[in-house]
Amino acid sequence: MAWGGGRLVLDEYVTKYLPMRVLLLEDPRGPSDGLSRALQHHGHHVTRVAAGDELRRAGHASAYDLLIVDLCLGSPDPFAFLESQSRMGQTARALLLSGDRRHRARAISLGYSERQILSRPVDHAGLLARLAGFAGTAGRRRDRLRAPELRRVITLAGRQHQTGKTTLAAHIACACLTQGLKVVTFDLDTGTRALTRFMDSRRRRRAQRDAGIEIARHRAPNLADVSLDELWHSIERQRRGADIVIIDCPSGTSPATRLAVQQAELLLTPVRGLGEENDGLADLASPLFGFHGPGPFAEMVATSREAGPRPRRLDWLLVRNRRSPLAREKWEGTAALAAELSRALDLRIRPGLIERPVHRDLIRDGLTLFDLDSEQLEARLGPAGRAVRDELAALRGLLGSSATTEKRKIIL
């Protein structure tokens, strides 16, 4: 069948709106070859999926402007996929292909309209006309929801335990709050809930002693009851109303951590050292610590970078956290390895927070070093206060923000 008028209709829209990102769940025996070629001809990015593993590699469905689902699929189950989208309120972004009355009735029961279901074999001209409307809607939605440059998602994740991820997350959140930014934090570490305890202490401090203290909106989802789809959309909803979203992950490469890395624009991985302590970052050959290849955590990051409708740039920072001032010589001994990791894994290495007892005291009270002014730093840390100010300035630099605000004093 010739494309005829349908191509002309779509041409009219693609000249006015941005190209769409299309996820096409297809039956390999179905009519999607011609459809996929037509979409690509008009400048749309099409990701074709014909199996469950391919769907997992494609990334989350909410990253696409349009979902086209062939209801005659065997694997993955199209109705399980459509049901998850319906729960998240994403039905309007789907077109369904079906030649079976039972399939149509089941899709309608999930909240999809008759207008969204096209008969097989597909009327190409009619389908392209329908896609033109989706192209217009996608373009208008992107214009309406275009995020300012400052809005970003920061994920803290790594394989090492006790590296100070939560301490770093709390400091970054408070650094943003002191600059007048709207901050949302997520605590995905259901084992320790350390960030949640910090936020609870901060709320108690505001209620009891300091009514002016700034507090981020905090979310601590129960991952046993919340699906990955629901978690994804929860983060999406929060990022639309916030300047910064900070996600504190448990150690390891759990599904929730993978999702948080996929969401991130900036990934911070605190480490105490490289060498044998890297624990999943790289495959090293002892005793010379030669780089043999990425470890499990680095492979997860690489997969997350490739997931979704198009490869994206994820800024990955390896943060030297919880180091002692005397660790410099040991670190310099692995400088060559650090340079090789930066090149091979596409990451940057930056200094983080030096291990200090004051961190534990402040975090317990719901405070960070960013809540103290210069006099309070000097009173608590003595001569080290000047070094800490430099350390905090470097930490602000991780966010790429040059904004400054006058510190207010906290009643200690």
C-alpha positions, 0 to 999 in steps of 0.5 A: 500500500502506498503511503499517500496522503498520510505521509503528507499529513505527517510531513506537515507536523514534523516541520512544526514540532520536534521529532518523537521518541517512539518505543515500538513493541512488535511481533516479529511477524507483524506489520511493523517493518514498513511502519518503522521505516516510515517513522525513521524516514520522517526523523523520528527515533524508533526503538524496536522491541520484540522480547522481554530482555530487549524491553529491559535494555530499552530503558523506561517507557516514560522516556519516550513520547509515544508507545506503539504496542502490537497486542499479538505479542507473545513476549513480553506480555503486552497487557502486563506492560499496558497495565503498568502504564495505565497505573501510572496515568500514561495511557494517552501516550499509546497506540495499540495494534490489534485484530482480535476483539478479545484483545481490544476489549481487554485493552479498553478495560485497562483504560485505553480508548477505542480511538487508540486501537487500530485494526490489523492489518494496519491502514498506513495512511490512517496510522500516519495521520494519527501519529501526526497528532501525537507529534504535535502533542509531543512538541507542545508538551516538551515546550511546556515542560522544558526544564531550566539548566539548573534542574538536575537529578543527582544520584549517589551510588556505589559498591563500597560500604561506609563511604559517606554517601549519606553524609555527602547527600546531606551536605549537597542538599543543604548546600542547595538549600542555602542557595534558595533552591527547591530540593527533593531528596529520596532515600532508597536505602531501606536497610539503614534509612540514614538520610531519613533519620537526618531529615527527621532530626532536621525537622525536630531541630526546626520545631524546637530550636530554629524555626528558620532552618531550611528543609528539603522535601523528603521521600522514603519509599518502601521498595517492598510495596512500590514497583519500579514503575511507581518509583520512576514516576514518583521521581519524575513528578518531583523533578518537575517541581524542584530545582534539584533531586538528590537520590541516596542509594544503598550499596550495590547494584540493586534494581532500584539503584539501576533505576536511580542511575538511569534517572541521574544527570550527575552520578556521585560514587564516593570511594575511600581508595582505588586499588583493592578497595574499589569493590566492583568499580574495575577488574584489577590485576594485583599487585600492580593494580593494572586495569583489566576491565570494568567491574560489576558496578561500572558495567551497570553504569555503562548499561544505564548510559545506553538505556533509553531512546538514545545514548545520553551523557551522564556525568560520573564523578568518583569522589574521594570521600572519608579520606584522612589528611595523611592519605595523600601519599597513598593516593598519589601512588595510584595516580596512574591507575586513577588516570586509566580509570578516568579514561576507560570508564569515562569518569572524573575524580574529585576530592570529597569530605575528609573524615572528621568527628564533627560530621557525626555530631552535626548529622546526628543534630540534623546539621551539616557544615554548610549550616555553620558560618565562619565563626562557628567553623572556627569555634568547632574546628580551630585552625582546620576551619580554614581548610574546611571552608576550602573543602566546602567550596570544592563541594559546591563546585561539584554542582557546577553552581557559582551562586553564593548566599550569606550564611545565617547563624544556627543556634547550637 
